[in-house]
Amino acid sequence: MELKELLNFAGHSIILMPSDASARQCRDRIARLRGSHDQAFIETVTVMPVDQWLAELWDATFPAKQVLRPIQLLALAREIIENSEFFPDNCLNSMAITRQFVDAFQLHAQYQLSSDQDYYRFSTEYQAFYHWRQALQEKLDAQLALSAQQLPAQLCDLLEQSALDLPDQLVLSEGLELSPAAQRFIERCADKIAISTLAEDRPSKAVPILCSAPQIQQECEAVAAWLSETFSAEAKAETALEHSLFAILVPDMNRYRGVLNNVLQRQFYPNDLFPTQDQEVREPWLFDASETLMSYPLIKAAWDIISLNTRPLPLEQLSRILRSRFVRGWPEARSVRANLDLRWRDRLGPETNLRNALSLAKKIELEDPSVSDFLHELEAMVKAAPATQLPSAWVRFFDQLLLSSAWPNASDDDEIVQQCRRGFSQAMDVFRALDRQLGDISHDTALSWLQHILSTKRFSVSRNWACPVRIMEYDDAIGLQFDAVWIMGLDDSALPRRVEPSAFLPLELQQKAKYAESDPGLCLQRDQKLLSGLLQSAPQPRVSYCRENETGSPLGLCNLLAEYIEENVPAPTERFAAQGAISMPSADEVRPVDPSQRNGVRGGTGLFKEYASSPFFAFLKYRLNLREFPVAAEGLDHRVQGILIHDTMQYVWETLQNKAALDACSALQLEAVVRKSCERALENPELSVARFGESLLNIEKERVITLVCAWMEKNERARLQDFEVVATEQLVENELMGIPLKIRMDRIDKIGEKRLVIDYKTGTIDGRSLSVDNLTEPQLPIYVLAQKDEAQQLDGVMLAQLKSPDDLKIHMRSNWANSVLAKNPHGNDVDNPEKWQAELEAWSNTLQDMAAGILAGNIEHDFSQNHSRGFSAFLLPLLRDLSVEEDTQ
């Protein structure tokens, strides 16, 4: 039967289609055929998918049994599986097993497989399925419920009783695939109503045009070039594109979506990249059924809020809630909330609870109470929440959380907001319907099920403009007709697909029922039919494939494609060109520091150290005040570890004071002193238990005690001369060429009449870092020069490496010795007054040059040095090495 013949049929007809999309297309064709008259015709023809018709037939009988959603079956099955003797003890995620079992349960009903126990004795999986199926069926019977795939068998019973409201005529779409259960029901209907097949008005079979591209990027560019050419020709012919339908079919949406979207924006529709104030971005393509609710920022913000609890949470989650535009107080309080977020990231660990986070907000709340007012309300509600309750009660609780935070904090006139809220409400309705299956559950369990719903529910925002280009997967295009189609990714890995039979059902039964996934031959026939249908979905189909995948492995053409015309890949053309006039200033130099502003220069010895690495980085960090955005990390970072070691060493020497006291201590006594000093150092607010946890701090304490004890035994006891520690962490204020310096010296030893300044390093030391031609550690020279005119001058400097018990080193320069330990002399040692004086003069000249460069605004940068470590790595994107770029061209 052709579609136009339905115009002459007086009774009620139902047309069954493979999918919602094909049903919508068929309804549009019917509307065009009947025109604007005959308004009653639309009521005599109904177009819908098979599953929808079966469900409506069942509902129309006012049945006693309820058809459960798939997630309701999952809820029932999961409890059965987890309490079963067949459930493996080492299973980490029962949901994966539950999904496979429920799929097998549906297949069993769909293909009407045998329930004879003898078929299920030959493997543990078969035995488990047999017992789980019986238990699930008992639960369904007890709850007066059934699954969607059990509907055809139930409808057959009602058909015998003449209890179904059947149409006058049933029309099946040509090529419609029916399960054995549905096929049997429709065959039984043939005794009562007329059943015919809809003859599709398909174009004559054409030989497809084939293009092969090196990789996926070039394949997407070819599609964009084809669309550009097609749309340009259509525009010249003045054809209304909104009435056309162009399809781009891909085997895997996740693989193609990102690359294809970027290429289409750049080459096919650049207006999406350069929107104007008075022009709304309306890209003419749509990715069909490729998104879920959880992929939308509005829904993610709601999820962050409803997943709050009293236990530790990721700091990133609390940060997202605080700075979200979808909560109360945005945008008015976004600046002060950003400051609070910085405070959190600087003082909290990767995980924290809401109470600790809010305790850090008290200082900012004194100035602006709105910074975290809604978080206090959320905390009170979370504390008052019951431990367990029904899913419907959890939905009410989640609604209260969202209302308290004023989610979504946006205008109700926003169409996207309306649709997202509608989709979220529907997801909550699905979760609310699980009361009978789940019973009272905890907050974590509620979130687990709700996350499953949000991450599996397909959702896309409808558009109020024409999208003539539709991008979809192969299976979603079954039964559809297009004006033009391009089938991408048609390589030997896409079709034919691999066989994946159900692990819970006997293979013999699956093959006997002709389940396509159970047999390579059946799977091949299915994929041949699929490809044949796709090639006949448009007058002149185009196909393409990549010769290599993303990892460089070779790919061949799909061997199901029997004939084709090979063409060269369409060359992409840029659809836009950017141009502009740049006026270069006559002078592009950094202004020097005004003499009146020198007292305001900050950075101290750190400024000189960064300048020694790169004048440009020193300018960015200390004149422009650029700083790294704090990121919470697992464990203690190097800065905090350095604080603990420095403080421990300070307290150790405050206790011992000299070498004589050290020598008088036994190993056990020394360890006791170090332990007590380390415990005192752990009282530093930077090392709070709330931030790092007691276990981690105990581990770090034992490491530091071991390290410091090793240093004291190997490097302090072994010193050649007696010494006295006269100062620890001494703060000295000075200046160099008008640059103010605040100097904190780790330790000063008095050795006879000599004074030695020591700087602890928890990283690797290099003696060359004190040389004037590579002065990357200018702190010690600055210490010495700052004390040069004082009554008690410094006679030497020493770098002390406390990295690990097996990696302890020192490097010393002084006016009397080359080391405090026994050491063979070298010609380049600085160990006498003449060499020391020469070293001081060289340091002075180098530091004077550095100070002059800082004040003059020098921003040179040496690309030959390694700047990948430390904070400088975050500033590297601001630079371009022009010489390297020229070499690569």
DRENPAVEX-347460 format. One record per residue (C-alpha): residue in one letter; x, y, z. Coordinates in steps of 0.001 Angstrom, whole numbers, plus 500000, padded with zeros to 6 digits. Layout:
// DRENPAVEX-347460
AXYZ ...
END
This chain:
// DRENPAVEX-347460
M500000500000500000 E501223503460499132 L500833506304501573 K498433508253499365 E496000505303499315 L495239505989502971 L493387509130501821 N490594506911500523 F490327504694503577 A487311505464505765 G488256503658508965 H490993504240511536 S494498503216510483 I497645502847512534 I501041502947510831 L503874501267512759 M507360502705512242 P510810501656513544 S511434504798515642 D510056508127516827 A512100509965514182 S510743507869511320 A507218508272512726 R507599512072512753 Q508849512032509180 C505917509872508094 R503444512255509779 D505028515164507887 R504620513305504594 I500968512618505382 A500398516299506211 R501942517367502879 L499842514835500988 R496513515947502443 G497305519641502231 S495593522299504319 H492072520873503874 D490417517722505202 Q491112518432508856 A489365515246509930 F491856513055508065 I494546513450510662 E492280511795513223 T491877508657511095 V495592507908510711 T497982507474513630 V501714506958513155 M503825505596516014 P506606503114516878 V505659499522517652 D506462499705521382 Q504280502788521810 W501311501099520132 L501605498028522328 A501805500192525465 E498738502232524441 L496790499061523725 W497609497790527190 D496783501065528965 A493448501328527142 T492257498120528827 F492654499604532319 P494936496698533278 A495636495521536806 K499292495044535989 Q501716497933535594 V504387497991532880 L507669498836534601 R510314501121533239 P513754499602532606 I515190501340535674 Q512450499821537839 L513486496395536603 L517093497279537447 A516105498208540987 L514304494915541537 A517021492847539872 R519918494492541717 E518570493529545127 I518031489943543942 I521539489681542503 E523363491204545473 N521598488824547889 S522158485788545706 E524625482954546276 F525719483387542658 F526917486959543236 P530765486932543229 D532451488180546397 N535139490058544450 C532678492075542342 L533274495824542620 N530191497030540755 S526970495057540807 M525243497487538423 A527173496180535393 I526048492601536118 T522499493815536789 R522290495591533435 Q523433492497531560 F520959490317533454 V518026492676532802 D518952492775529089 A518973488964529083 F515627488908530933 Q514124491148528257 L515624489046525450 H514199485913527019 A510699487391526807 Q511263489155523496 Y512437485987521670 Q510250483639523735 L513145481411524762 S512696478137526568 S512655478067530375 D513620474391530579 Q516221474128533348 D518228471565531383 Y519415474347529057 Y520812476308531996 R522976473674533705 F526211474066531759 S527749477258533154 T527605479369536288 E526195482302534305 Y523320480199532919 Q522494478811536371 A522593482303537874 F520238483604535177 Y517796480751535694 H517486481415539433 W517563485225539119 R514863485138536445 Q512608483050538636 A513144485390541587 L512509488497539466 Q509352487015537966 E508069486219541444 K508645489833542470 L506878491082539347 D503887488826540024 A503782489950543659 Q503740493606542594 L501286492973539731 A503833494221537219 L505521493124534007 S508283494267531673 A507740495940528310 Q508941492867526422 Q506346490705528201 L503546492878526831 P502976491039523504 A502312487735525283 Q499871489432527672 L498158491197524773 C497693487875522999 D495648486657525953 L493520489812525886 L493093489431522114 E491441486064522644 Q489020487754525016 S488285490520522475 A489292493065525108 L491534495186522869 D490526498321520981 L492113497462517636 P492188499822514633 D490360499040511399 Q493648498702509559 L497224498108510662 V499987499273508307 L503541498071508786 S506448500118507514 E508437498361504815 G511460496641506341 L510147496947509910 E512021494562512206 L509777492876514765 S510748490662517675 P509265487144517610 A506872488058520440 A505603491192518666 Q505462489325515328 R503314486623516875 F500888489170518327 I500486490988515018 E499934487696513194 R497182486911515712 C495674490354514987 A495369489435511292 D492344487328512136 K490467490426513345 I491783493407511335 A493319494137507943 I497121494246507920 S499115495655505028 T502644496833504315 L503509500434503516 A505432500650500255 E508200503193500838 D508697505774498110 R512439505224497990 P514729506651495290 S516142504271492736 K519313502581493894 A522361504645492922 V526045503760493047 P527509505597496040 I530380508074495690 L533376507075497830 C536023509336499365 S538943508117501466 A540797510475503789 P544080510044505671 Q542529510561509109 I539321511686510803 Q540207515396510598 Q540484515305506809 E537314513205506551 C535369515827508502 E536868518598506378 A535648516792503250 V532109516689504641 A532267520407505486 A533489521200501963 W530619519165500476 L528060520965502622 S529519524358501720 E529305523562498028 T525790522093498329 F524409525002500319 S526030527506498000 A524397525887494968 E521054525730496766 A521323529415497620 K521975530297493987 A518951528275492951 E516940530135495617 T515728526863497176 A514398527044500718 L516962525108502716 E514711524837505755 H512552522319503823 S515546520130502916 L517095517391505026 F520771516525504786 A522072513618506863 I525572512936508099 L525713509416509498 V528528508279511795 P529258504891513406 D530168506353516820 M528951509779517937 N531503510049520745 R534362509627518295 Y533124512047515645 R531186514746517460 G534042516940518741 V536097516940515536 L533092517316513249 N531602520185515246 N534904522110515203 V535337521644511453 L531749522677510692 Q532135525831512772 R535352526789511057 Q534616525916507427 F530862525573506973 Y529326528091509355 P531937530547510701 N529165532837511983 D529164530557515020 L532728531678515746 F532150535397515131 P528705536298516492 T527652539928516487 Q525600541774519061 D522488541895516911 Q522835538393515437 E521939535197517264 V524093532161516545 R521936529629514723 E524090526855513340 P522182524841510696 W523159521408512052 L521952519274514910 F523513516263516621 D520563513918517139 A520256511917520390 S523872512544521366 E523456514233524747 T522151513364528164 L520688515571530867 M523913515442532867 S525834517053530002 Y524099520427530498 P525729522958532878 L522368523827534435 I521803520187535424 K525400519744536595 A524931522722538918 A521784521135540363 W523633517853540822 D526422519556542783 I523829521009545165 I521732517898545778 S524834515726546333 L525935517802549349 N526284515822552580 T528062516020555925 R531015513850554843 P534148515135553073 L533500516266549520 P535834517246546676 L536897520863547105 E536200521374543403 Q532519520595544008 L532196523184546781 S534089525662544605 R531695525090541697 I528667525637543939 L530134528817545410 R530962530359542019 S527983528993540096 R525886531425538116 F522859529244538822 V522622530006542568 R521431532965544619 G523778535944544750 W525205535718541238 P526407538027539728 E526265540544542606 A528537538533544927 R530731536794542380 S533788538937543129 V533747538349546895 R532956534684546324 A535993534406544068 N538115535714546949 L536602533115549257 D537322530437546685 L540982531502546604 R541061531275550393 W539630527761550260 R542120526597547656 D545013528050549617 R544054526539552973 L542027523414552304 G542952520043550902 P541497518264547853 E538656517000550041 T536890518816552845 N533450519065554390 L531075521991554170 R531526522872557851 N535302523374557504 A534840525389554331 L532329527703555999 S534584528187559022 L537148529765556674 A534486532137555374 K533925533922558705 K536488536634558049 I534983537526554670 E531430537213556013 L532115540066558435 E532469542391555445 D529857540774553191 P527417538258554748 S526007537378551319 V529211535596550325 S528024532269551722 D524553532794553194 F522932530163550990 L525639527653551916 H524786528028555603 E521165527278554779 L522174524230552751 E524386522985555584 A521516523209558078 M519206521299555735 V521810518611555048 K522376518114558797 A518649517734559407 A518112515223556594 P517075511707557712 A519479508832557179 T517059506855554981 Q513753507605553282 L511738506737550182 P512861508011546747 S509836510319546615 A510872511829549972 W514407512313548669 V512939514131545663 R511148516533548014 F514404517039549933 F516312517746546728 D513635520239545702 Q514075522052549030 L517843522275548518 L517402523715545038 L514734526170546161 S516937527353549042 S519816528028546662 A517422529739544185 W518435527348541397 P518484528005538470 N518711531746539226 A517667532617535666 S514753534159533843 D511775531909533207 D511602533379529698 D514823531622528750 E513790528733526504 I516868526635527291 V516314527039531026 Q512676526012530655 Q513530522889528692 C516324521858531065 R514055522305534077 R511368520274532335 G513825517477531576 F515153517521535149 S511606517363536507 Q510871514346534303 A514005512621535587 M512866513279539159 D509474511746538292 V511234508604537091 F513204508415540331 R510064509096542390 A508417506068540767 L510989503740542394 D509351503879545844 R507915500395545612 Q511045498822544151 L513690500452546386 G511912501234549660 D513805503337552214 I517299504117550934 S520268506228552045 H521370509489550477 D524265507785548668 T521984505134547206 A519500507788546120 L522257509716544350 S523514506542542693 W520128505812541112 L519468509432540207 Q522874509703538561 H522033506633536496 I518824508298535331 L520440511647534500 S523414510115532687 T521348507708530562 K518282509801529738 R518705511190526242 F517902514867526082 S518441517702523664 V517199521265523636 S514736521821520811 R515464524703518488 N513127527282517080 W514986527545513785 A515483525206510856 C518326522658511098 P518529521062507665 V521715519133508552 R521160516218510921 I524059514241512361 M523170510824513770 E524433507289514200 Y523717504543511652 D521012502767513677 D519122506005514375 A518687506605510625 I516748503390509984 G513499504131508156 L514333507787507406 Q514525509507504016 F516875512396503195 D517517514786500334 A521223513944500593 V523245511644502840 W526939511239503666 I527865508022505494 M531103508629507409 G533484506138509001 L532512503235506729 D535672501243507372 D536151497559508109 S535860498159511875 A532464499879511623 L530610497258509552 P530172494356509875 R530006494642513659 R531335492022516022 V529056489402517498 E528108489998521158 P525737487287522414 S524280487506525892 A526510485817528460 F523491484801530586 L521494482965527913 P522466479607526381 L524027480235522986 E522036477377521496 L518756479057522416 Q519894482433521085 Q520895480954517725 K517744478856517482 A515666482031518007 K517748483801515303 Y518962486519517630 A521325488502515394 E523981489110518062 S524445485382518634 D525631484283515199 P528155485869512773 G525992484966509794 L522888486574511248 C524901489619512308 L526287489922508781 Q522794489783507276 R521582492458509692 D524463494799508842 Q524050494185505101 K520396495137505404 L521328498197507469 L523858499427504913 S521484498750502018 G518784500823503737 L521189503711504423 L522380503734500802 Q518749503987499612 S517848506787502024 A518854509526499505 P519087509854495715 Q522899510037495536 P524604508719498685 R528185509540499581 V530411507393501774 S533840507947503281 Y536359506312505578 C539755507027507124 R542800505079506046 E544217505404509561 N542667505651513007 E543751508108515708 T546636505863516801 G547981505409513277 S546712501844512740 P545649501191509128 L541964500831508247 G540393499314505150 L537135499979503342 C534044498141504610 N533826494892502636 L530008495091502576 L530200497939500058 A529993496019496793 E530208498867494248 Y531142502522494366 I532533505426492365 E535734506731493893 E536381510472493899 N539039512698495353 V538405514185498749 P536734517618498378 A539250520326499193 P538268522452502178 T538062526199501714 E538240528770504461 R534952530669504699 F536341533695506486 A539432535870506563 A540461538083509445 Q542177541355508716 G542963544541510524 A545405547398510785 I547900547335513638 S549513550560514683 M552863549938516324 P553922552466518965 S557206554252518406 A558490552903521712 D557361549628523268 E559462549486526369 V558550548839529978 R558725552033531957 P561372552100534689 V560353552144538321 D559830555717539430 P562233556683542282 S559248557651544411 Q557818554139543994 R560907552118544826 N559849551630548420 G556763549870547090 V558702547222545153 R557910543828546658 G559494540420546374 G562696540687548361 T565211537950547603 G562521536141545590 L562498539041543136 F566225538677542544 K565975534891542258 E563222535136539643 Y565127537884537806 A568172535612537645 S565967532969535991 S564141535349533634 P563747539150533852 F560442538752532035 F559031536364534658 A560235538678537446 F558358541543535762 L555154539502535441 K555205538215539011 Y556407541212540980 R555427544254538944 L552222542978537340 N551388540818540385 L550476537744538354 R549988534711540568 E549269531052540057 F545665530097540740 P545799527789543766 V544920524184543016 A544292521772545854 A546556518723545589 E546806515364547292 G549280515294550172 L551684518011551245 D553220520169548550 H556904521126548515 R556241524488550156 V554482522967553162 Q557102520240553468 G559795522932553451 I558011524854556223 L557933521725558416 I561626520976557918 H562723524586558479 D560637524899561646 T561884521561562962 M565515522564562417 Q564852525887564115 Y563395524256567239 V566146521608567356 W568864524253567502 E566925526395569919 T567143523358572208 L570745522233571530 Q572351525616570691 N575884524235570064 K577917521232568943 A578892520322572497 A575256519733573432 L574799517711570246 D577814515526570988 A576561514922574514 C573316513409573177 S573010509741572444 A571164508640569310 L567981508015571312 Q568222511363573096 L568786513151569786 E565747511444568266 A563667512568571255 V564777516183570742 V564007516008567033 R560616514378567647 K559620517026570170 S560771519776567778 C558841518245564883 E555678517962566972 R556074521606567897 A556542522488564215 L553323520643563391 E551433523224565458 N551923525654562565 P548474526681561207 E549727525798557714 L549774522145558843 S546280521820560267 V544790518369560784 A541537519597559254 R543327520251555979 F545665517270555617 G544310514658557995 E545962513072560997 S547242510000559147 L549068511972556476 L550661514318559021 N551847511352561097 I553498509841558033 E555153513170557199 K556275513604560828 E558094510263560797 R559727511119557472 V560977514486558735 I562260512961562001 T564213510343560057 L565592512964557687 V566649515451560384 C568217512734562544 A570220511527559554 W571359515107558867 M572412515642562496 E574342512380562654 K576073512595559277 N576672516328558820 E576513518024562209 R578314515556564471 A581041515147561869 R581918518853561691 L585597519601562216 Q585212522585564516 D583033523442567471 F580245525830566670 E577429527702568308 V574115528508566652 V573665532204567409 A570531532851565338 T567726530923563609 E565150532394561240 Q566606535860561828 L564719538650560073 V566794541549558722 E565443544530556781 N567754546222554291 E567751547619550783 L569761547305547588 M569821550313545239 G566597551513546802 I564842548105546542 P563563547142550014 L564608543684551191 K563219541615554018 I565762538886554646 R565070535824556765 M568262533840557374 D567658530192558254 R570656529913560579 I573886531661561602 D576705529659563199 K579593531107565183 I582782529094564638 G585500530628566787 E585496534244565640 K583924533363562294 R580230533626561397 L578664531287558853 V575157531701557388 I573378528464556408 D570422528130554027 Y568398524886554095 K567252523450550773 T564792520581550502 G565580520202546815 T568816519519544972 I571629522053545439 D574208523011542837 G577352524884543824 R577346526662540457 S574177528473541493 L576409530752543646 S578756531592540775 V578416535086539321 D577992533784535777 N575025531643536917 L573724533278540081 T570362531493540341 E570475531350544176 P571110535013545083 Q569750534738548644 L573042533874550342 P575071536596548536 I572345539091549493 Y572558537945553127 V576319538513553174 L576241541876551403 A573401543083553644 Q575646542437556684 K578824543783555062 D578793547134556859 E577542545730560152 A579730545192563198 Q579374541407562925 Q580028540587559310 L579447537154557786 D582548535153556920 G580993532429554848 V577886530919553277 M576682527329553099 L573902525576551157 A572561522576553078 Q570627519941551110 L568060518057553235 K566373516044550529 S566399512483551854 P568502510498554383 D570537509121551462 D570939512465549698 L572526514970552111 K575008517506550731 I576625520808551548 H578328523506549502 M580369526183551289 R582308529345550434 S584140531310553122 N587256533295554007 W588915530473555975 A587780526978554850 N586275525152551899 S583915523106554065 V582903522389557650 L583511518688556899 A586688516941555812 K587073517640552106 N589845517448549537 P590809520930548331 H590151522089544755 G591626524988542880 N588290526746542487 D587405526559546206 V586686529870547935 D588529529230551195 N590794532219552026 P590367535986552589 E591610536963549108 K589222534665547258 W586396535580549600 Q586894539295549015 A586954538747545259 E583748536716545571 L582045539503547513 E582978542077544904 A581762539855542081 W578485539195543880 S578049542884544566 N578562543810540918 T576171541098539723 L573447542038542207 Q573905545719541379 D573348544869537714 M570257542868538626 A568851545716540722 A569566548185537922 G567748545920535428 I564760545512537727 L564446549254538246 A565006550014534565 G562190547677533417 N564305545019531727 I562071542153530505 E564533540012528543 H563930536269528313 D566391533488527527 F564616530654525725 S567630528354526018 Q567028527891529756 N564631525353531221 H561681527229532713 S559354524235532997 R559605523962536776 G558088526092539469 F555596528879539025 S557339530033535841 A555795527096533987 F552374528747534341 L553658531865532611 L555179530088529596 P552009530460527454 L552584534234527489 L555737533766525405 R556377532876521798 D559801531747520694 L559833533363517260 S563140531803516320 V561762528305516921 E558609529065514908 E560666530292511969 D562759527123511996 T559696524908511830 Q558138526687508848 
END
